[in-house]
């Protein structure tokens, strides 16, 4: 399961670097992704990644934290799928109003999280 943690960690690092370096393109990509894909199909992405992290948590030295990230991913997928109170539309509107610095902050967080996850592999 180490390979899953490596892949997800490198994916976070790549996404974070792209968000920092190419902020406008990153923002346009996410806006297009939110409008092109059906909400129920979009919900599968964080749920599957969360499930993968949950199963791979035992191959890291801080398995509790990795499992927590996995559970949060599953919860995010369930919330997007069932959309209580129009939460998906509220989140989509919030992402549209987020400034470039906000996207860079998200990129920094993803970059750090990916680095930390990879460094915790046993």
N, C-alpha and C positions, 0 to 999 in steps of 0.2 A: 504493500500500500504506500510505500515511500514515493513511488513514481507519481501517484495522485497528488501528494502534497507538493512535490517538486513542480508538477505541471500547474497546479493552482497558484503556487507562489510566484512562478515566473509569469503567469498570466496577470496577476495583480501588479507585478513590477512593470510589465509592458504597458498595461492600461494606465498605470500611474504616470509613467514617463510620457506617454502620448498625451494624456490630459494636461500635463505641465507644458510640454513643448508645442503642441498643436491644439490649443484650447478651443479656437473657433471651429475647427474641423471636428473635434471631439463633441462639442455641443451640438453641432448640426447632425452628426451621426446619431446621437442619442435621441434627438428630436425626431429624426426620421424613423428610428427603431420603434419609438413609442407610438407613432402613427401607423406604420406599416403592419406591424405584427398585432395579432389579436391578443387581447389582454390575457386570455386563458393560456395561450401558447407562451406568452412572455413570462407567465408565472412559473413555468416549468424550469426556466434557467436558474433562478436562485434556489429552487427546491432541489434540483438535481445536484448542483454544486454543494449545497448544504448537506445533502445525504452522503455525497462522496467524502466531504470533510468529516462527517460524523463517523463513518467507517474507517477512515484513515487516521483518526485522532490517536489511536494507540501506537502509531509509529513515530510519534513526536515526544519530546521530553516534557512538554506542557500540554498533555492531552486534554485536560479540563478546559483550557482556554480555546483550543482548537475545536473541541466538541461544542462549546458554547457558540462559537462562530457558525458551526454547522447547524445547530438548532435555530439560531437567528435567521439563517438562510432559508430553512424550511418554513419557519413562521412567516417570513417575508413572502415566500411563494404562495402560501395558503392565503395570506391577506390580499395579495394581488388577484388571486383566483376568485375568491368570494366577494371582494370589493365592498366591505361594509361601509355604509355611509358615503359612497363615492370617493373613497380614499385614494383610488388610483388616479382619478381625474384631478384631485387636489394636489397629489404628488407631481403629476405631469405639469400642472400649472406652476408649481413652485420651481421645478427644474427649468421651465422657460424663463422665469424671472431671475434665476441665479446669475450672478455676474461672472465674468471671466476669472476673477480672483477666487470665487467660490469653487469653480471647477478645478482651479489649480490646487486649492486646499484639499479637495477630494482626491486629486492625483497624488499629492504628498502623502496623504493617509494611506492610499492604496500601495504606494511605493514602500513605505515603512512597514506596513502590514505584510506585504509579500516578502520583504527581506527578513523580518522577524520569523515568519512561518518557516522559511527555508532554513534559517539558522537553528531552529528548534528540532530539526529532524535528527533522530537517533542514529 
